[in-house]
């Protein structure tokens, strides 16, 4: 609809006579810019604080993983040592049960020079 058509409507003419002008509130842009700058500064500081906290947590997780790896290696060494000691104790126990004794001296068999077989 164009303004020429709207002028013929009585509702438009009545409403137009009642509204003289619309007053927009005055906006203090200085306060809005300062508030925006403070909000951005606050969120930037909060971001930096959280990144620092995340870095500290990441470093502690790395340290704990290294400690766990070291403890795991020590545990494997202890398991191997325990298995070896347990095996040796079983062997010594079986040797005692079989009646073996410690040797006092070792005597080797003497082979004469002419007693070795010769190939033809």
C-alpha positions in Angstrom: 0.0 0.0 0.0 1.2 3.4 -0.8 0.8 6.6 1.3 -1.7 7.9 -1.1 -4.0 4.9 -0.3 -3.3 5.2 3.4 -4.4 8.8 3.5 -7.9 7.8 2.6 -8.2 5.6 5.6 -9.7 7.4 8.6 -7.8 5.2 11.1 -4.5 6.3 9.6 -5.5 10.0 9.8 -6.7 9.6 13.4 -3.5 7.8 14.5 -1.3 10.3 12.7 -2.8 13.2 14.4 -2.2 11.7 17.9 1.5 10.9 17.4 3.5 14.0 17.1 7.0 12.5 17.3 8.6 9.5 18.8 11.4 10.3 21.2 14.2 7.8 21.4 16.0 7.6 24.7 19.5 9.1 24.7 22.2 6.4 24.9 25.4 7.2 26.8 27.9 5.4 24.5 30.8 6.1 26.7 29.3 4.0 29.5 28.5 1.2 27.1 32.0 1.2 25.7 33.5 1.2 29.2 31.2 -1.6 30.4 32.1 -3.6 27.2 35.8 -3.1 27.7 35.5 -4.2 31.4 33.5 -7.3 30.5 36.1 -8.2 27.8 38.9 -7.7 30.2 37.2 -9.8 32.9 36.6 -12.6 30.4 40.1 -12.4 29.1 41.5 -12.7 32.6 39.2 -15.6 33.4 40.4 -17.3 30.2 44.0 -16.9 31.1 43.4 -18.2 34.7 41.6 -21.3 33.3 44.4 -22.0 30.8 47.0 -21.8 33.6 44.9 -24.2 35.7 44.6 -26.5 32.7 48.4 -26.4 32.2 49.1 -27.2 35.8 46.6 -30.1 35.8 48.2 -31.5 32.6 51.7 -31.3 34.1 50.5 -33.1 37.2 48.9 -35.8 35.2 52.2 -36.3 33.3 54.1 -36.5 36.5 51.7 -39.0 37.9 51.9 -41.1 34.7 55.7 -41.1 35.0 55.5 -42.2 38.7 53.0 -45.0 37.8 55.3 -46.2 35.0 58.3 -46.3 37.4 56.3 -48.1 40.0 55.1 -50.6 37.4 58.7 -51.3 36.3 59.7 -51.8 39.9 56.7 -54.2 40.4 57.7 -56.3 37.3 61.3 -56.5 38.6 59.9 -57.6 42.0 57.7 -60.2 40.4 60.6 -61.7 38.4 62.8 -61.7 41.5 60.1 -63.4 43.5 59.6 -66.0 40.8 63.3 -66.7 40.6 63.6 -67.0 44.4 60.6 -69.2 44.6 61.9 -71.5 41.9 65.3 -71.8 43.5 63.8 -72.6 46.9 61.7 -75.3 45.3 64.8 -76.8 43.5 66.8 -76.8 46.8 63.9 -78.4 48.6 63.6 -81.2 46.0 67.4 -81.7 46.2 67.2 -82.2 49.9 64.3 -84.6 49.5 66.2 -86.6 47.0 69.1 -87.0 49.3 71.7 -84.9 47.4 74.6 -83.6 49.3 77.1 -80.8 48.7 80.3 -81.9 47.1 83.6 -81.5 49.0 86.0 -82.1 46.2 85.9 -82.9 42.5 87.9 -85.8 41.0 88.2 -86.0 37.2 88.7 -89.2 35.2 92.2 -89.5 33.7 92.2 -90.6 30.1 95.4 -92.1 28.7 96.8 -90.9 25.4 96.5 -94.3 23.6 93.0 -95.1 24.8 91.3 -92.6 22.5 89.7 -94.1 19.3 91.4 -93.3 16.0 89.7 -92.8 12.7 91.0 -94.8 9.7 
